[in-house]
Amino acid sequence: AEKVRENADYVGDKFAEEARKIHFGESDPRGIYGEATLEEAKSLAEDGVEFMPVPVFPEDRN
C-alpha cells in the first residue's frame, strides 16, 4: 500500500472519473488512487477499467 502512495497521485472522490478518463485516453496515463462508491466501482468494472482496492491512508483524509 505504501508503494501506491509513493508512486501514484491521490485524486480523492474523483477516482472513478479520473480512472475512466485515463482508460479512454482523455487524460495522461499514470497511477492514481482515491475513493469510489460501490456503484462507481461496478460501473468502472463494466466499462473494462482495471483497478484494485487499496486501504485508506488516514493522512489523505485530513
C-alpha positions in Angstrom: 0.0 0.0 0.0 2.9 2.4 0.8 4.2 1.9 -2.8 0.9 3.0 -4.2 1.1 6.2 -2.2 4.7 6.9 -3.2 4.1 6.2 -6.9 0.5 7.4 -7.6 -1.5 10.6 -7.5 -4.3 11.0 -4.9 -7.5 12.0 -6.7 -9.9 11.7 -3.8 -13.5 11.2 -4.6 -12.8 11.9 -8.3 -11.3 8.4 -8.6 -13.9 6.9 -10.9 -14.0 10.0 -13.2 -10.2 10.2 -13.5 -9.8 6.4 -13.9 -12.3 6.5 -16.8 -10.5 9.4 -18.4 -7.2 7.6 -18.3 -8.8 4.4 -19.6 -10.3 6.2 -22.6 -7.2 8.2 -23.3 -8.7 11.6 -22.2 -6.0 12.0 -19.5 -2.3 11.1 -19.4 -1.7 7.6 -18.2 -0.5 7.5 -14.6 -1.1 5.7 -11.3 -3.9 7.1 -9.3 -5.7 6.3 -6.0 -8.8 7.6 -4.3 -12.3 6.7 -3.3 -15.2 5.3 -5.3 -18.6 4.2 -4.3 -19.7 0.6 -4.8 -21.8 1.8 -7.8 -18.9 3.7 -9.3 -16.7 0.6 -8.9 -19.2 -1.6 -10.6 -19.6 0.8 -13.5 -15.8 1.0 -13.9 -15.6 -2.8 -14.0 -18.4 -3.0 -16.5 -16.5 -0.5 -18.7 -13.4 -2.6 -18.6 -11.4 -0.2 -16.4 -8.8 -2.1 -14.4 -8.5 -1.1 -10.7 -7.9 -2.7 -7.4 -9.0 -1.8 -3.8 -6.3 -0.4 -1.5 -6.6 0.6 2.1 -7.5 4.2 3.0 -4.5 6.3 4.1 -5.5 8.3 7.1 -3.4 11.4 6.2 -5.1 11.6 2.8 -8.4 12.2 4.6 -7.1 15.1 6.6 
